Every structure is written in structure tokens, then in C-alpha cells.
Amino acid sequence: MSKKLLILARGEYESFLKLDGSSIFENLPCEGVILADRGNAKIFAKLTDKFTVEVVRWSDETKVLETAQMLHQAHQFEAIATLDESNVGLAANLRELLNIEGLQSAQGQLFRDKVAMKQCLKGSPVKYPQFACCSEESRVKEMLQQFNKLVIKPKDGFGSKEVEFVSSQQELATWLEKNQANLSQFEAEEFIEGQLYHVNALIIDGEAKLTAPAAYLPGMSNIDFSAGTPFISVIEEDESLKSKLVAFSDEVNKAFNIKNGVTHLECFVSPNGELTFCEVGLRPGGGGIVWMIESQYGVNYSEAVLAIEAGCSEILPAINYEKRDISGLIGIRSNMSGFVQSCLPLESVTDGCIKLKQAFIQPGSFKAASAHCTDFLSLFVFDSTNTESFHSKWRELQDKYQEKLILTTV
């Protein structure tokens, strides 16, 4: 008997596609309703005939809740799923409102409020940065004096937007004055020296069935979009470091009492190998990370989210641990706005190791400077024989892309 599923499909429809371009709905033995914005509604209707599509305006959350309640009366949903970070809390609130099993509002808030997130780790073996809400101005000033550098970020932010670094009391005073009316919406953390990694766990009935650790390249991670550098990540090849990252992920998931779902953990690895928590999301990673993991292990984490919520995880393919190549990605970003005069045609990229290629611009189109970490001109997911080979390939792709890219800046 198929389960009735409500899907909050905020964001781009591409998240609902597998590496080969097929729909993640294809093998799902479910039916129900997809809530989508007007721009994507017609596309979702083409992706699946198992679900009806209802148009919502995500900015009007009260109306979204009313619509979901009305639809629940007609369909009697048994599960609610979302792939989007900004809707994790909304999905949790809806489950509680409609008396549906799964992540409830209090636990959902832990994955949206970065202060509550780190408070949840107190008493666990997980190391995390010292932190304070920015409304505690004296505490923030003390932290800067103690650590010499702080990271300031929105408590419920995502996509690395509005993240700033301060290294002097004058810089902090300027930031505090500028944001005086909204200090309670921001938090400050000690700056952690180290390389940023992401660790992606697939959890069913409290057990991590697959944990995929990967590196963000220094200077080319999520926080670096404003510099226009590419977004680059690769599956971790070093078995010793991989084991440490998997164990760290297990401890985080235990602290948050995660029974089912997909987690996207970010953590720092210091030069001496110490791991420090950055943040964790209860959703798949963005920016091509899902397809990179699928290329490596054969499992699509977006499909997994829907299958886990619907209670039919048995439809997921067997995990491929035998692959010898390593998968990685490069998302091309720009810190300039302009009209595209020319760009690299995807059909000219014929390397068989490239498993996915996407273009988000074309000649004659206007492209604004990257506004968040996964705001790409193009995305490529590809395989390499090892990490050294991966570095050669992404540089080759980047050079080839920049050679063809001409923007008339404004």
C-alpha cells in the first residue's frame, strides 16, 4: 500500500534529479502532493504523475501552513519531506501540527538556530567553537580579546550569506553599530584554524548506513563565493582521516539523537589533525554534493530522504564500496555581474570521466555576481584516479572555462 507523502519542494527542481537525469520519484512507491513555487510547478508536474502539484508562496509561511492543513484533510498525509535547508523547520512544525511522525518542531529548531545547535553538544565529546549571541555584546568583546578573530553569522542563516570576520575591536564596534537593531539574530564564534570538511551520513533506524566525508578545497569552499573562486570538493581518499571524520559524524548524530534522515555536517580539521564542529544540517548537501556522493557510492541522498520519510528505504540501491576512482566537483562562480558575451559550450566538454555537467548561463543572458555559495555559472561532477589527478582535472576545467568566458561587466 503506497504511503501519502507531502513534499515541500522549495528551491530548484534539479535537486529532484539523479546523476543520470532521471527523477528521484521514479522508484518511490508513494503518492501525495508537492508544494512548489509558481516557477517550478509545471516542471514538477512533468517529473512525476504520482503527485499532484500545489503552488505556494514560500514567503507567506502562514498561508503555506493553512494550505498544508487543508490538503491534509483531503489526503491524510502519513509523512512530510523536504530537501531544502530553509524548510527543515517548517516541515517539523507541520508534522507537529498535523500529528505526523518524524522530526518535530523543537528538534527541528536545533538545525536552524546555530546557538541552540552548539548548546545541544554540551556534555558530548564533540569539540565545538566558543560562541555567544551577538546581543551579549560584552561577551562578544571578551571573546575577541581572547581569540583575536571571530566569525559572525546569522543564527538561522544558510548559503554562507552575511558571514563576516572581525579581527579588531574597532571592526567589531563598526559591525555592532551597523547591526544594532538585529543583534539577537546573529551569533559570534571563535575563529577555528583549519581546513573545512563536510561529512554526509545516511541514517536509518539510528544506524549510519553510509557516511561520505569530503574536503572543501582551501580558498574554494562555501564561504569563498564573494571572492569569485570556484567551489571545489572531493571525496576523502585518506583512510585514516576518513575514519576520524566518520567517527566524529557518529558522535554528532548521537548528540542530536538523529534516528532517520540525511545529515550534512561541516567541521574543521586543524593542522595537527584535531576536529572541531562547525554546523550540521538535517538535509542533503547542496551545490552538486548529492551527485558527487551518488557518483562515488551509487546512492542518491535526495532520493534517500524521500524513501526514509516514506518508510520504504528498501528501494534504495546497494551501496557501492568497490569503486576505485574518487569523485569530486567544481562549481564555477563569479564575483562580477554582467552580460554573457561567450561561455564554454557544454557539448565541447567530452571527457568521459565527467559524470554531470550543467550550465546556468548562455550567451546574451545577464548573470549577477554570486550571492551565495552555490550560485554557479556551471557545475561539473567528475571522477579521477586519485586526489592528485583530481587537482589536475579541476584546474584544467577551470582554465578551459575561464578562457571561453567573456562578461560585459556592469
N, C-alpha and C positions, 0 to 999 in steps of 0.2 A: 504493500500500500504506500503510495507516494505521500511525502510529507508536504504540508503547506508552509511555504517559506516567504518571508518578506525581506527584500534586499534593498538596502539603502545605497543606491548607486551614484554617489556623488563623485565628481571628477570625470576624467576622460574614459571613454569606453574601451580604449586599448588595454586597460587593466584586466578586462574580462576576456582577453585573448591569450591563447597558449603560444609557445615559441613558434609553432608551425602555422599560426594564424587562425587555427580553429577556435571555437567558442568553449569557454570553461563550463558552459551549461550542457554541453553535448552529452556527457555521460551521467549527468545528475538526475536521479530518479525522483524528481520533485516538480511541483508546480506552485504557483503563487503569483506574487505581484512584485514588480520592480518599480521603485520610486526613482525618478530621474529628472534632471532639468530639461527644459524645452529643447535645448540644442542637441542633446543626445538621445532623446526619446525615440525618434524614428530608427536610429541605429540599433538600439536595444531590441526593438520590435523585430529587426531582421536577424539578430543573433540567436533568438530562441522563440519557439512557438509554445513553450511550456508555461511561460509567464506573460501576464498582461502588464502593460506599462502605464503608470500614472505620472503625470507631470506635476512637479512641485517646485517651489522656490525655496532653496535651502536657507536663504537669509531670513525667512519668516518661519522660525522654528515652531512657534505656537500653531501655525496653520499646518505644518508638517505633522505635528502630534495629533491634531484633530483629524487630518486625512487618514493617518495610520489607524486611529481608533475606529473610524467609520469603515475602513476596509476590513479591519479585524472582525467586525460584526458580520460582514458578508462572507469572509473566507476562513475565519478561525485559524489564524496562523499558529504553527507549532514551534517556529524558530525565526530568529531575526539575524541577518548577517550584513556586514559591511566590510569593504576593503580599505576604506578611507580613514586616515587618522583623525580627521576633524569630526567624523561621525561615530567614533567609538563610544563617546559619552552619550550621544543621542540614542544609539542602539541600546545601550544599557538602561537608559531611562525608559525607553519604550518597553523593554522586556518587563521591567518592574510594573509599569503602568498597565500592561496587558496580561500580567501574571504568566509570563513565558519563561521557561528555564534558560539558564545561561548567565553571563556576566550581568550583574545588577548595578544600579547607579552608584552606590558607594565605592565598589571596587573599580568601576569604570572611571571614576574621578581620579584614581591613582595613576592612570595612564595619560591624564591630560594636565594635571597640576604638578609641575616639576618640584615644588616644595613638598607636597604630600608624597610624591614618588620617592624622594630620598628619605623622608621620615619613615616610610614603610621598611626601609633597610636597616633601621636602628635595631641593634641586637642580633643582626645576622653577620656572617663572616665576610660579607661583601664590603670592600673598601669603596667609599664614595667621597666626593669633594665636600669641604666645609661650605655651608650655604646660609643664606638669610634672605627673607623677603625684603625688597628694597624700601618698604615703608619703615623698616627698622634702620633708619639712617645711621645712627651711632654705631650699630653693629657692623654695618657695611663698611664704614670708615675704618673701624678696627681691623676688619678682615684685610682691607687693602694695605694697611700698615704692616700686618703680619705676613701677607703673602706676596706683596709688591705688584701683583697683577690679578685682576678679576675679570670674569666673564659675566656680562649682564644679558639676560634673555627674558622674553615673555614667559610667564608661568605656564601658559597654555599654548605656546607658540609651536609652529612646525615649519618645515622647509627652510630652517635656519634664517628666517626673516627677523629683522630687528635685533639681531645679536650684535653686541658691541664689547670691545675690550677696553679696560681702563688701567693705566699704569702709574697714575699720579693722583694726588688729592685734588689737584686743580681740574683734571679731566673728569674725576668723579663729581666734583661740585658742579661743573658745567652740565653733566648728564642729569644730575638730580634736579637742577633748576629747570631744565628743559622738560622733564617728565614729571614735575611735581604733582600734577593733577592725577597721575595714573601709577604712582609708585607701588601700590598694592598689587598691580598686575604684572610686576616684574620681580625676578629673583637675581641675586648675585652669588657666584660660586668662585672658589679659589681656582686659579688657572692651573691646569694639570699639564705638565710637560710630558709629551709622548705622542706616539702615532695612534690615530683613531682607527679602530676596527669595528665591524658590525658582525653580530652573531645571530643567526636566524634559526629558531627552533620550531619544529613541528611537534605539537604535544597532543596526545590522545589519552584520555583517562589517566592523566597525571604523569605519563611517561613520554619523554622526548624520543620520538621515533627517528628523527633526523635532526642534526644540528649542523648548520653550514656556516663556518667562520670565514670571513673575507676581510682583506685590508682595503682601506681607502688610501690612495697614494698621498703622501705629504704634499701640501700645497694644492691638491686637486681633489679635496673632499667636499662634503656638503657645505661647509662654512665658506668656501672659497669662491662662490659664484660671482660675487661682486668684482673680483679681480679678472673675471673672464677666462680663467683657466678651465681646462676640461675637467669633467667629473670622471674619475677613474677608480675602478675597483677590480680585485681579482681574488678568486678562491685561494685560501691559505694553503700552501704546499708543505710547510714545515710541520712535521707530525708532532713534535714536542710542543710547539706553540699552539697548534690546533687543539691538542688535548687540554691545555690550560684554559683556552677560550671556551671550550665545550663545558668544562667543569665550572667555570665562572658563570656561564649562562644557566647551568643547572641550579646553582645557588640562588641566582636572581629569581628564577622562575619559582623556586621553592619559597622564597621570601614573599612573593606576591601571590602565592597559593594558586598558581595557574593550573587548572585541570585540563582544559581543552583550548586549542587555538594555535595561532601562529604568532611568535614574538619576533620583534626586531630590536635587538639590544645593541647599543653603541657603548664602547668602552675604550679607555686609553691603555696602551702598553708603553711603559716608561723605558728609557734606555737600559735599565737594569732588569727589565722583564716583569716589573710589578704591574698588576692590572687594577684599574680604577674605573668604577661605574660612571657613565655619562648620563644616559637615559634609556628607557625601554618603551616600546610601543607594542600593543596587542593587535598587531596587523602586519601584513607583508611589507617588506621594504619597497621603496619606490625607485624611480629612475632606472628601471631595467634590471634591478636586483632579482626580482622573481624569475625573469627569463635566464639570467646568469645561473641561478641555482638549478633551474629546470634543465639547462644545457649540461650541467655537471652531474646531476643526480637523477634526472628523469621525472621529477615530481614538481608540479606547478603549485606554488604555495597559495595562489589566489583560488584555484580550484579546491585546494585543501580546506580553506576557510569555509567555503560553502558546504563541502561534504561533511566537515566536522560539525558545523551548526545543525545540519540536517540529519545527523546521526547515521551517515552512510559512508564512513571513511573507507570502507572496504572497496569502494570503486576506484580508489587511487592506485596508480601503477606501483609495481615493486620498485624499491629504491635501488638505483644503480651505483654500487660502490666500486665497480671494476674499471671505470673509465680512467685511463692513464693521463690523458691531456687535462689541462686545467682551463676553466672558463673564466672570462673576465669581460669587462665592458669599458667603453668610453662614450661619454655624453659630451658632445661639443657645445660649449657655451660661449657667449659674447657679452662683454661689458659695455658694448656700444649699441645704440639704436640707429636704425637706418633702413633704407630701401635696398632690397637684394638685387644687385645687378647680375651676379652669376654665383653659382654654387656647384658643389660636386654632384653630378647625376648618380643616383644610386645604382643604375644599371651598369655604370663603369666600374663598380666595385665587385670584382668577380672571384675573389679569394674564397675557396671552398671552406675555409676554416671559419668564415663569418656565418653565424647561425641566425642572426637577425639584424636588419638594417632599416632604420626609419628616418624620414626627413620631415621636418616641421616648418620648412621654408621652401620657397620656389622663386625663380627669377620674377621680379616685379612685385613681390609681396613686401610688406613692411614688417620688420622684426624689432620689437623693443628689447632693450638690454635685459639680460636675465634677472628676473625679480625674485627667484627662489632657487634652491639648489638643483632642482631637476627641470629647470626651464631651458630646454635644449634646442639647438639648431638641428642636430641629428644625433642618433643613437646607434651604436654598433655593439653587438654581443658576439664574442668570438672565442675560439679555442686556441691554445698554444701548447707546445710540448712541455714547457716548464715556465717558471716565473721570469727567467732571463729572456726567453723567447717572447713572452707576453710584453715586456718593456719595449722590445724592438718593434713589435707589431703595432702597439698603440701609438708610438712615435711616428711610424710610417703612415698610419691612418690620419693622425693629426696634421702632419706635414702636407699630405695629399689634399686634405680638406681645406686647409688654410691657403694653399696655392690657388685653388679654384674660387675661393670666397671673396667677393667684392661687394662691400656695403657702401652706399652713399649715405654718410652719416648726417644726422640732423641735430 
